[in-house]
């Protein structure tokens, strides 16, 4: 089922990478959106959903700024979220979770349509830093995409734009495509962690194989890149935008697009 979120159709959208609960980074994005008269921000996971004092202050400050600027923030979940806390917020009638008045979680497999453009949300990733974390305290098994998540995502058929936290296997990636950075990842996190992370990317690839988006926007890797590739499964082309985390420049951390631009992408996608 495709929803029309809040029955509001934006003229333009700002996509943003990981915030990790840092209010200043989030507010920088909101300031930039305000300056462009943009009222919709979509954030690509590792948002900062934790039930502690620091993150409660983060949510309060960011929501206050969003309300002041009349901006609604929509986010997919990353791997670094407190999932029991996130899931304690009930689903609204429109299918989202409203965690604050102007902050909304987009569950995995959630679809919506703006001006004929079909969007798909698909959070989740494997935490390669698990050896420094504690299960059910600083990381949760719910971070991983499940079979049910995959079924929910693909049952709606083709999507035009997918917002994910992880990037699917086979898609160009500024970290996993770099042998030096891959070797550094293995040295730092261990071979098993990188192997599990790659398995998760394969699960996400199942989603993209069956929904065939023309544009993927993701975070997670704390690196910026934009490339096009031809998907093996369908031979269709897809643009992939990797967004850096919030400590990077806005150029690397965000991308702004209009709905008219996305309409062109959607039209071309459906003509294939």
Secondary structure, 3 states (H helix, E strand, C coil): CEECHHHCCCCEEEEECCCCCCHHHHHHHHHHHHHCCCCEEEECCCCCCCCCHHHHHHHHHHHHHHHHHCCEEEECCCCCCCHHHHHCCCECCCCCEEEECCEEECCCCCEEEECCEEEEEECCCCCCCHHHCCECCCECHHHCCCHHHHHHHHCCCCCCEEEECCCCCCCCCCCCCCHHHHHHHHHHHCHHHHHHHHHHHHHHHHHHHHHCCCEEEECCCCCCEEEEEECCCCCCEEEEEECCCCCCCHHHHEEEEEHHHHHHHHHHHHCC
